[in-house]
Amino acid sequence: MLPIDAARANALKTDWDNLAIPVPWFIGRRFARPTMADLLPHLNWVPFFAAHDLAGPFPALLEHPVHGARARALHDRARWVLAELAKTSAFAPHGAYGFWPANSVDDDILVYKDDARASVLVRLHALRQQQIPDEGQPSLSVADFVAPKASFAPDYIGAYALSLGIDLDGRDDEGLSDEDRRLVAALVAQLTAAFAQFVHAQVRRDWAGTDKAPQPPDDRHPARDVGLRAATGGPVCPDRSEREAICRLLHTSEIGLAVTDTFALAPGASEVGLFFAHPQAAPFTLGPIGPDQLADLAARKGVSVEQAERWLV
């Protein structure tokens, strides 16, 4: 494992003087309130079937000589559940997303109120890969995808928060059989992901230069997306505590989304994260970090090492 200073010295190098930085057409927040019909084209059925021990590409799986009959029955049942869910008050998708001027300072990202870049709204704390990289490969952090403050390059960042309004840890699945509860849980997980894809598609349209068409949802892989969507609590940004700053930026109480004292999201069918438009921004896995970076993170956040460690997934 690299010491954190060596990992930072091996950060992604960008020629900021000659990079055409995409500029969003607005600064601030917008709302997203999709219908079920809006989300279904973005729904990825492959993980849904995998949750039911049926592996294979979709829709070819429906015609599988051995598993096709079960897959078709499950698919029919799932479509019926989705149609019924869309009629209920429990299904109330609300989201917020937006763009702000931003610059990085080491592994922190400063998010500014406006293009004057004089007032910092939030300071985000990113982490960096410390595993020994392959020869010639950088030690990545999402902070690498935002122009350093010292470069004087006027960069931007996107943020989003979304919720289906469904609480499977509460009362929204009462009265269901165990099999239907499993089916609903798998569908809600993929609907949440579909909502994130729906918002990402809108972000591409709103953020000049990142509007290339996404891949079809039935053959989807995150690495094929244009621009990076990094969910907090995920492999790129595992620090759950960053949700508080992003939700504050987006005023998520207005869409019924809250962050708990342990930085969980309520209701549970929710997601919070960041967008990056750097041309080399692509999904990666942070991997384990060393005690030196953990201590550095705690110092940057002004908390104990024990607290900082608890907040990592």
C-alpha positions as CSV (number, residue, x, y, z in Angstrom):
1,M,0.0,0.0,0.0
2,L,1.3,3.5,-0.9
3,P,1.7,6.1,1.8
4,I,-1.0,8.8,1.3
5,D,1.6,11.4,0.3
6,A,3.0,9.1,-2.4
7,A,-0.6,8.3,-3.6
8,R,-1.3,12.0,-3.9
9,A,1.9,12.5,-5.8
10,N,0.6,9.8,-8.2
11,A,-2.8,11.6,-8.8
12,L,-4.3,11.8,-12.2
13,K,-2.6,14.5,-14.3
14,T,-4.7,16.9,-16.3
15,D,-3.6,19.7,-18.6
16,W,-6.1,22.2,-17.2
17,D,-4.8,25.0,-19.3
18,N,-5.9,23.2,-22.5
19,L,-9.0,21.2,-21.3
20,A,-12.4,22.4,-22.6
21,I,-14.3,22.3,-19.3
22,P,-18.0,21.6,-19.8
23,V,-20.2,24.3,-18.4
24,P,-23.8,23.6,-17.2
25,W,-26.5,25.9,-18.5
26,F,-27.7,26.8,-15.0
27,I,-26.2,27.1,-11.5
28,G,-28.3,25.8,-8.5
29,R,-31.0,23.3,-8.0
30,R,-33.7,21.7,-10.1
31,F,-36.3,19.1,-9.2
32,A,-37.1,15.7,-10.8
33,R,-40.5,14.1,-10.3
34,P,-40.7,11.1,-12.7
35,T,-43.6,8.8,-13.2
36,M,-43.3,5.0,-13.4
37,A,-43.4,5.3,-17.2
38,D,-40.4,7.6,-17.1
39,L,-38.4,5.1,-15.0
40,L,-39.2,1.8,-16.7
41,P,-37.0,2.4,-19.8
42,H,-34.0,2.8,-17.4
43,L,-34.8,-0.3,-15.3
44,N,-32.1,-3.0,-15.5
45,W,-33.7,-6.4,-15.3
46,V,-30.4,-8.4,-15.1
47,P,-29.7,-7.7,-11.4
48,F,-33.4,-8.2,-10.7
49,F,-33.2,-11.7,-12.1
50,A,-29.8,-12.3,-10.4
51,A,-31.5,-11.6,-7.1
52,H,-33.8,-14.5,-7.8
53,D,-30.9,-16.8,-8.8
54,L,-31.5,-16.4,-12.6
55,A,-28.4,-15.3,-14.4
56,G,-28.1,-14.3,-18.0
57,P,-28.7,-11.4,-20.4
58,F,-32.1,-9.9,-20.7
59,P,-34.4,-10.4,-22.6
60,A,-32.7,-13.5,-23.9
61,L,-33.2,-15.1,-20.5
62,L,-36.9,-15.2,-21.1
63,E,-36.3,-17.7,-23.9
64,H,-33.8,-19.9,-22.0
65,P,-34.5,-23.6,-22.7
66,V,-34.2,-24.5,-19.0
67,H,-35.0,-21.3,-17.0
68,G,-37.1,-19.4,-19.5
69,A,-40.5,-20.5,-18.1
70,R,-39.6,-19.4,-14.6
71,A,-38.1,-16.2,-15.8
72,R,-41.2,-15.3,-17.8
73,A,-43.4,-16.0,-14.9
74,L,-41.3,-13.9,-12.6
75,H,-41.2,-11.1,-15.2
76,D,-44.9,-11.1,-15.6
77,R,-45.4,-11.0,-11.8
78,A,-42.9,-8.2,-11.5
79,R,-44.6,-6.1,-14.2
80,W,-47.9,-6.6,-12.4
81,V,-46.3,-5.5,-9.1
82,L,-44.9,-2.4,-10.8
83,A,-48.2,-1.5,-12.3
84,E,-49.9,-1.9,-8.9
85,L,-47.1,0.0,-7.1
86,A,-47.5,3.0,-9.5
87,K,-51.1,3.3,-8.3
88,T,-50.2,3.6,-4.6
89,S,-49.4,6.6,-2.5
90,A,-46.3,4.8,-1.3
91,F,-44.7,5.3,-4.7
92,A,-43.8,9.0,-4.8
93,P,-40.5,9.5,-6.5
94,H,-38.9,12.9,-5.8
95,G,-35.4,14.1,-6.6
96,A,-33.2,17.1,-6.7
97,Y,-30.1,17.8,-8.7
98,G,-28.0,20.7,-9.6
99,F,-24.7,22.2,-10.6
100,W,-22.3,24.5,-8.8
101,P,-18.9,26.1,-9.4
102,A,-16.2,23.9,-7.8
103,N,-12.5,23.6,-7.4
104,S,-10.3,21.1,-5.5
105,V,-7.7,21.7,-2.8
106,D,-5.6,18.5,-2.4
107,D,-8.3,15.8,-1.8
108,D,-11.1,18.2,-0.8
109,I,-13.6,19.8,-3.2
110,L,-14.9,23.3,-2.5
111,V,-18.4,23.9,-3.8
112,Y,-19.1,27.6,-4.4
113,K,-22.3,29.6,-4.3
114,D,-21.8,31.2,-7.7
115,D,-19.2,31.9,-10.3
116,A,-17.6,34.6,-8.2
117,R,-16.1,31.6,-6.3
118,A,-15.9,33.8,-3.1
119,S,-18.4,32.0,-0.9
120,V,-18.0,28.3,-0.2
121,L,-21.3,26.4,0.3
122,V,-19.9,23.1,1.3
123,R,-16.5,21.4,1.5
124,L,-16.5,17.8,0.4
125,H,-13.8,15.3,1.6
126,A,-12.7,12.8,-1.0
127,L,-10.5,9.7,-0.5
128,R,-7.7,8.3,-2.7
129,Q,-6.7,4.9,-3.8
130,Q,-3.6,3.6,-1.9
131,Q,-3.2,0.1,-3.3
132,I,0.0,-0.3,-5.4
133,P,-1.2,0.7,-8.9
134,D,-0.2,-1.0,-12.2
135,E,2.7,0.7,-13.9
136,G,1.8,4.0,-15.4
137,Q,-1.7,4.1,-13.7
138,P,-2.7,6.9,-11.3
139,S,-3.9,6.6,-7.7
140,L,-7.4,8.0,-8.2
141,S,-9.6,10.3,-6.2
142,V,-12.8,12.0,-7.4
143,A,-11.0,15.2,-6.4
144,D,-8.8,14.6,-9.5
145,F,-11.8,15.2,-11.7
146,V,-12.2,18.8,-10.4
147,A,-9.8,21.5,-11.4
148,P,-7.4,22.5,-8.6
149,K,-8.0,26.0,-7.1
150,A,-4.4,26.8,-7.9
151,S,-5.0,26.2,-11.6
152,F,-7.6,29.1,-11.8
153,A,-9.6,26.9,-14.1
154,P,-13.4,27.5,-13.7
155,D,-14.7,24.0,-13.1
156,Y,-18.1,22.7,-11.9
157,I,-19.6,19.8,-10.0
158,G,-23.0,18.2,-10.1
159,A,-24.9,16.8,-7.1
160,Y,-28.1,14.8,-6.8
161,A,-30.4,13.3,-4.2
162,L,-33.4,11.1,-4.9
163,S,-36.0,8.9,-3.2
164,L,-38.8,6.7,-4.4
165,G,-40.7,7.5,-1.2
166,I,-40.9,3.8,-0.3
167,D,-39.8,2.5,3.1
168,L,-39.3,-1.2,3.1
169,D,-37.9,-1.0,6.6
170,G,-41.2,0.5,7.7
171,R,-44.7,-0.5,6.8
172,D,-44.8,-0.3,3.0
173,D,-44.4,-4.1,2.6
174,E,-46.9,-5.3,5.2
175,G,-49.2,-8.0,4.1
176,L,-46.8,-9.4,1.5
177,S,-45.7,-13.1,1.3
178,D,-42.0,-13.8,1.8
179,E,-41.7,-14.4,-2.0
180,D,-43.4,-11.1,-2.9
181,R,-41.4,-9.2,-0.3
182,R,-38.2,-10.5,-2.0
183,L,-39.6,-9.5,-5.4
184,V,-40.6,-6.1,-4.2
185,A,-37.2,-5.5,-2.6
186,A,-35.4,-6.4,-5.8
187,L,-37.7,-4.2,-7.9
188,V,-37.3,-1.2,-5.5
189,A,-33.5,-1.6,-5.7
190,Q,-33.6,-1.5,-9.5
191,L,-36.2,1.3,-9.5
192,T,-33.9,3.4,-7.3
193,A,-31.0,2.7,-9.8
194,A,-33.4,3.5,-12.7
195,F,-34.2,6.9,-11.0
196,A,-30.5,7.6,-10.8
197,Q,-30.1,6.8,-14.5
198,F,-33.0,9.0,-15.3
199,V,-31.5,11.9,-13.4
200,H,-28.1,11.2,-15.0
201,A,-29.6,11.4,-18.5
202,Q,-31.1,14.8,-17.6
203,V,-27.7,15.9,-16.3
204,R,-26.1,15.0,-19.6
205,R,-28.5,17.3,-21.4
206,D,-28.0,20.1,-18.9
207,W,-24.2,19.9,-18.8
208,A,-22.8,20.9,-22.1
209,G,-20.4,18.3,-23.6
210,T,-21.7,15.3,-21.6
211,D,-24.9,14.6,-23.6
212,K,-23.8,11.5,-25.5
213,A,-26.5,8.8,-25.6
214,P,-26.3,6.2,-22.8
215,Q,-26.1,2.5,-23.5
216,P,-29.5,0.6,-23.6
217,P,-30.5,-0.5,-20.1
218,D,-30.7,-4.2,-21.1
219,D,-26.9,-4.3,-21.7
220,R,-25.8,-1.6,-19.3
221,H,-22.4,-1.2,-17.6
222,P,-21.4,1.8,-15.6
223,A,-18.1,2.1,-17.4
224,R,-19.9,2.9,-20.6
225,D,-21.6,6.0,-19.3
226,V,-20.4,9.4,-20.3
227,G,-19.4,11.3,-17.1
228,L,-19.2,9.8,-13.7
229,R,-22.1,9.4,-11.2
230,A,-20.7,8.5,-7.8
231,A,-23.1,7.5,-5.1
232,T,-22.1,8.1,-1.5
233,G,-21.7,4.8,0.3
234,G,-20.6,3.2,-2.9
235,P,-17.2,1.9,-4.2
236,V,-16.0,5.3,-5.4
237,C,-17.2,7.4,-2.4
238,P,-17.6,5.0,0.5
239,D,-17.8,7.8,3.2
240,R,-21.5,7.9,4.2
241,S,-21.0,11.1,6.2
242,E,-20.6,13.1,3.0
243,R,-24.3,12.7,2.5
244,E,-25.0,15.4,5.1
245,A,-23.2,18.1,3.1
246,I,-24.8,17.1,-0.2
247,C,-28.2,17.0,1.3
248,R,-27.7,20.4,2.8
249,L,-26.6,21.7,-0.6
250,L,-29.7,20.3,-2.2
251,H,-32.1,21.1,0.7
252,T,-33.4,17.6,0.6
253,S,-36.0,18.1,3.4
254,E,-38.1,19.7,0.7
255,I,-38.3,16.3,-1.2
256,G,-38.9,14.3,2.0
257,L,-35.4,12.9,2.2
258,A,-33.4,12.9,5.4
259,V,-30.0,11.8,6.7
260,T,-30.1,10.0,10.0
261,D,-27.5,10.4,12.9
262,T,-25.6,7.4,11.4
263,F,-25.8,8.9,7.9
264,A,-28.3,6.4,6.6
265,L,-30.9,7.7,4.2
266,A,-34.6,7.8,5.1
267,P,-36.6,6.5,3.4
268,G,-34.5,3.6,2.5
269,A,-35.1,3.6,-1.3
270,S,-33.0,6.6,-1.8
271,E,-29.6,7.6,-3.3
272,V,-27.3,10.7,-2.9
273,G,-24.2,11.4,-4.8
274,L,-22.1,13.5,-7.2
275,F,-21.6,14.0,-10.9
276,F,-18.2,14.7,-12.6
277,A,-17.8,15.7,-16.2
278,H,-14.0,15.3,-16.6
279,P,-13.3,13.4,-19.8
280,Q,-11.4,10.7,-17.8
281,A,-14.0,10.5,-15.0
282,A,-15.1,6.8,-15.0
283,P,-16.2,4.4,-12.3
284,F,-13.4,2.9,-10.1
285,T,-13.1,1.2,-6.8
286,L,-11.4,3.0,-4.0
287,G,-10.2,-0.1,-2.2
288,P,-8.8,-0.2,1.3
289,I,-7.2,2.9,2.7
290,G,-4.2,3.0,5.1
291,P,-4.2,4.3,8.7
292,D,-2.3,7.4,7.5
293,Q,-5.2,8.4,5.2
294,L,-7.8,7.6,7.8
295,A,-6.0,9.9,10.3
296,D,-5.7,12.6,7.6
297,L,-9.5,12.3,6.8
298,A,-10.4,12.6,10.5
299,A,-8.2,15.7,10.8
300,R,-9.8,17.3,7.6
301,K,-13.3,16.6,9.0
302,G,-12.4,17.6,12.6
303,V,-13.5,14.3,14.1
304,S,-11.8,11.4,15.8
305,V,-10.2,8.6,13.8
306,E,-12.8,6.2,15.3
307,Q,-15.7,8.3,14.1
308,A,-14.2,8.6,10.6
309,E,-13.7,4.9,10.4
310,R,-17.3,4.1,11.4
311,W,-18.6,6.2,8.6
312,L,-16.8,4.2,5.9
313,V,-18.8,1.5,4.3
